[in-house]
């Protein structure tokens, strides 16, 4: 990056299992919240990025028009196999750093289909590409692909279903202190094992919780951010990566993911290390994903993520790096990691009240699973 950049504002729309508002309305609400938090208006914005995939898509152009942005010098509608909500944040940070724009909005909105779902595989839908070889064997969902990776990790390192359950319990404990989270009632291992099996070893409580909602952040130069209302959160390092063979079926080592390569690259681009982390908001579309990120970031060694969660170290006040302090996607709602970014910003600003990590100064945010990963390192303005 040619000049230092920071996140100067962050905000949510309403977030709930089901909302009447359109995806466009949720997007504008989230962007307004982020702009207000940064103490600026849409007239100050000259860059927008989003990851529009899934459900109702909202484009950069729609958002600029609806907000009243005078002119875009840079925009990016990022779609496809990418690490979701972290993708526009990294893209916007690099655009500001390289002078493509001065003030960028990065957002992600999710609006679930609330009518009759379209026909799926086996119900009249035609498939091509790799899926034509998977679908006949019932291997059509990410839950199935990642379940095989999780089972390999269990075989190699002795990771247990009970340890997966502690990931869900930890997330719900943190969500119980987050007023934005849709699931705030704490759960036990009995609750976990009582939830139905989705695809072994994943139960329902191993999965993220689909919601309607949006989140957005404002990114600008560090110099400009210092004049805004909140302490700036500095973007210290970013990375995207995949492995040497980006194929779900032919991955070389199913005990790790692209998370290994994204993490390694992120650390190479900074003088900081995993020993400096205070908080980590790790993607958790499924419980095992956050375990794998925990190991590949270097917070613990391979095979130690299960005991880490089971011992309580992942909790706020647990004596180590706190994980998914807002409840993650599993209890805070699946906003595809834009919520992970917002939570890390709020932790580093000291805004999280009961779930605040004491003296948090360095945080990691990750997204993606399997063959794609993205990582973001944030710090206070030290």
Residue pairs with C-beta under 8 A, 6 or more apart in sequence:
1 93
1 94
1 97
1 98
1 235
2 97
2 98
2 99
3 96
3 97
3 99
3 221
3 222
4 97
4 221
4 222
4 223
4 234
4 235
5 93
5 96
5 97
5 219
5 220
5 221
5 222
5 225
5 234
5 235
6 219
6 220
6 221
6 222
6 225
6 226
6 232
6 233
6 234
6 235
6 381
7 89
7 217
7 218
7 219
7 225
7 232
7 233
7 235
7 341
7 345
7 378
8 38
8 218
8 219
8 220
8 224
8 225
8 228
8 230
8 232
8 233
9 34
9 35
9 36
9 37
9 38
9 39
9 40
9 217
9 218
9 228
9 230
10 33
10 34
10 37
10 215
10 216
10 217
10 218
10 341
10 342
10 345
10 346
11 30
11 31
11 32
11 33
11 34
11 35
11 36
11 37
11 215
11 216
11 342
12 30
12 33
12 180
12 213
12 214
12 215
12 339
12 342
13 21
13 25
13 26
13 27
13 29
13 30
13 33
13 109
13 213
13 214
13 215
14 21
14 26
14 29
14 212
14 213
15 180
15 181
15 182
15 211
15 212
15 213
15 333
15 335
15 339
16 182
16 211
16 212
16 213
16 333
17 182
17 209
17 210
17 211
17 212
18 112
18 114
18 212
19 26
19 111
19 212
19 213
21 29
21 212
22 56
22 111
23 55
23 56
23 57
23 58
23 109
23 110
23 111
23 214
24 56
24 58
24 62
24 66
26 109
26 111
26 212
26 213
26 214
27 58
27 62
27 63
27 66
27 107
27 109
27 214
27 216
28 63
28 66
28 67
29 214
30 107
30 109
30 213
30 214
30 215
30 216
31 42
31 63
31 67
31 105
31 107
31 214
31 216
32 67
33 216
34 105
34 107
34 215
34 216
34 217
34 218
35 41
35 42
35 44
35 45
35 67
35 105
35 218
37 218
37 229
37 230
38 218
38 220
38 228
38 229
38 230
39 228
39 229
40 103
40 218
40 228
42 67
42 68
42 69
43 68
43 69
43 70
44 103
45 64
45 67
45 69
45 103
45 104
45 105
45 218
46 69
46 71
46 72
46 73
46 74
46 101
46 102
46 103
46 104
47 72
47 73
47 74
47 75
47 92
47 95
47 96
47 100
47 101
47 102
47 103
47 104
47 105
48 60
48 63
48 64
48 69
48 72
48 74
48 75
48 76
48 92
48 104
48 105
48 106
48 107
49 60
49 75
49 76
49 77
49 78
49 87
49 88
49 89
49 91
49 92
49 95
49 104
49 105
49 106
49 107
50 58
50 59
50 60
50 63
50 76
50 77
50 78
50 88
50 106
50 107
50 108
50 109
51 78
51 79
51 82
51 84
51 85
51 87
51 88
51 108
51 336
52 58
52 59
52 77
52 78
52 79
52 109
53 79
53 80
53 84
54 110
54 336
55 110
55 111
55 112
55 113
56 109
56 111
57 79
58 109
59 77
60 72
60 75
60 76
60 77
61 75
63 69
63 105
63 107
64 72
64 75
67 105
72 101
73 100
73 101
73 102
74 95
74 100
74 101
74 104
76 88
76 91
76 92
76 95
78 87
78 88
78 91
81 371
81 372
82 240
82 368
82 372
82 374
83 240
83 262
83 283
83 337
83 366
83 367
83 368
83 372
83 373
83 374
84 108
84 283
84 336
84 337
84 367
84 368
85 108
85 215
85 335
85 336
85 337
85 338
85 339
85 340
85 341
85 367
86 283
86 337
86 338
86 340
86 341
86 365
86 366
86 367
86 368
86 374
86 375
86 376
87 240
87 367
87 374
88 106
88 107
88 108
89 106
89 217
89 219
89 338
89 341
89 376
90 238
90 239
90 240
90 374
90 376
91 106
92 101
92 104
92 105
92 106
92 219
93 104
93 106
93 219
93 235
93 238
93 376
94 238
95 101
95 104
96 102
96 103
96 104
96 219
96 220
96 221
97 235
102 220
102 221
102 224
103 218
103 219
103 220
103 224
104 218
104 219
104 220
105 216
105 217
105 218
105 219
106 216
106 217
106 219
106 338
107 214
107 215
107 216
107 217
107 338
108 214
108 215
108 216
108 335
108 336
108 337
108 338
109 213
109 214
110 210
110 211
110 212
110 213
110 214
110 334
110 335
110 336
111 212
112 210
112 211
112 212
118 125
119 125
120 140
121 127
121 131
121 135
121 140
122 135
127 135
127 140
130 247
130 248
130 249
131 140
134 140
134 249
138 144
139 145
141 199
142 285
142 369
142 370
143 198
143 199
143 202
143 207
143 286
144 199
145 248
145 370
146 202
146 285
146 286
146 288
146 289
146 369
146 370
147 199
147 200
147 201
147 202
148 254
149 251
149 254
149 255
149 257
149 288
149 292
149 370
150 159
150 164
150 201
150 202
150 286
150 288
151 200
151 201
152 254
152 255
153 159
153 254
153 255
153 288
153 291
153 292
153 303
154 160
154 201
156 255
156 303
157 255
157 302
157 303
157 306
158 303
158 306
159 291
159 303
159 305
159 306
160 306
161 193
161 201
162 189
162 310
163 291
163 305
163 306
163 307
163 309
163 310
164 201
164 202
164 206
164 287
164 288
164 291
164 306
165 189
165 192
165 193
165 205
165 287
166 189
166 306
166 309
166 310
167 206
167 284
167 287
167 288
167 290
167 291
167 309
167 314
167 330
168 187
168 192
168 205
168 206
168 287
168 330
168 331
169 186
169 187
169 188
169 189
169 192
170 309
170 312
170 314
170 315
170 323
170 324
171 284
171 324
171 327
171 328
171 330
171 331
171 332
172 183
172 184
172 185
172 186
172 187
172 327
172 330
172 331
173 186
173 315
174 315
174 316
174 324
174 325
174 326
174 327
174 328
174 331
174 332
174 355
175 181
175 183
175 184
175 326
175 327
175 328
175 331
175 332
176 184
176 185
176 186
176 327
177 316
177 353
177 354
177 355
178 184
178 326
178 327
178 332
178 355
180 326
180 332
180 339
181 326
181 327
181 331
181 332
181 333
182 209
182 211
182 331
182 332
182 333
183 209
183 327
183 331
183 332
183 333
184 327
184 331
187 205
191 205
192 203
192 205
193 203
195 203
195 204
195 205
196 203
196 204
197 203
198 204
198 206
198 207
202 286
202 287
202 288
205 330
206 286
206 287
206 288
206 330
207 285
207 286
207 330
208 284
208 285
208 286
208 328
208 329
208 330
208 333
208 334
209 329
209 330
209 331
209 332
209 333
209 334
210 333
210 334
211 333
211 334
211 335
213 333
213 335
214 335
214 338
215 335
215 338
215 339
215 341
215 342
216 338
217 338
217 341
217 342
217 345
219 235
220 228
222 232
222 234
222 381
225 232
225 381
226 232
226 381
230 349
231 348
231 349
231 380
231 381
232 381
233 344
233 345
233 348
233 349
233 378
233 379
233 380
233 381
234 378
234 379
234 380
234 381
234 382
235 376
235 377
235 378
236 270
236 272
236 362
236 377
236 378
236 379
237 266
237 267
237 269
237 270
237 272
237 375
237 376
237 377
238 266
238 269
238 374
238 375
238 376
238 377
239 262
239 263
239 265
239 266
239 269
239 374
239 375
240 262
240 372
240 373
240 374
241 258
241 261
241 262
241 264
241 265
241 372
241 373
241 374
242 258
242 261
242 371
242 372
242 373
243 251
243 252
243 257
243 258
243 260
243 261
243 371
244 252
245 251
245 252
246 258
246 371
246 372
247 371
248 370
248 371
251 257
251 370
251 371
255 302
256 292
256 295
256 296
256 302
257 289
257 292
257 296
257 368
257 369
257 370
257 371
257 373
258 368
258 369
258 370
258 371
258 372
258 373
259 292
259 293
259 296
259 297
259 366
259 368
259 369
259 373
259 375
260 296
261 373
262 296
262 366
262 368
262 373
262 374
262 375
263 293
263 296
263 297
263 298
263 366
263 373
263 375
265 375
266 364
266 375
266 376
266 377
267 273
267 274
267 298
270 377
272 362
272 377
272 379
273 298
274 297
274 298
274 299
276 361
276 362
277 297
277 299
277 321
277 362
277 363
277 364
278 321
278 322
278 347
278 357
278 359
278 360
278 361
278 362
278 363
279 321
279 322
279 323
279 325
279 344
279 347
279 348
279 357
279 360
279 362
279 363
279 364
280 293
280 294
280 297
280 299
280 321
280 322
280 323
280 324
280 363
280 364
280 365
280 366
281 323
281 324
281 325
281 326
281 328
281 337
281 340
281 341
281 343
281 344
281 363
281 364
281 365
281 366
282 289
282 290
282 293
282 294
282 297
282 323
282 324
282 328
282 340
282 364
282 366
283 289
283 290
283 293
283 329
283 337
283 340
283 366
283 367
283 368
283 369
284 290
284 324
284 328
284 329
284 330
285 329
285 334
285 369
286 369
287 330
289 369
290 323
290 324
290 328
291 305
291 306
291 309
292 305
292 369
293 366
294 300
294 305
294 308
294 314
294 323
295 301
295 302
295 303
295 304
295 305
297 364
297 366
297 375
299 308
299 320
299 321
300 308
308 314
308 320
309 323
311 318
312 318
313 319
313 320
313 321
314 320
314 321
314 322
314 323
314 324
315 322
316 322
316 325
316 355
316 356
316 357
317 358
322 357
324 330
324 332
324 340
324 343
325 343
325 347
325 352
325 355
325 357
326 332
326 339
326 340
326 342
326 343
326 352
326 355
327 333
328 340
329 335
329 336
329 337
329 339
329 340
332 339
332 343
333 339
336 367
337 365
337 366
337 367
340 365
340 366
340 367
341 365
341 376
343 352
344 363
344 364
344 365
344 376
344 378
345 378
346 352
347 356
347 357
347 360
347 363
348 360
348 361
348 362
348 363
348 378
348 379
348 380
350 356
350 360
360 380
361 379
361 380
361 382
362 377
362 378
362 379
362 380
363 377
363 378
363 379
364 375
364 376
364 377
364 378
365 375
365 376
365 378
366 373
366 374
366 375
366 376
367 373
367 374
368 374
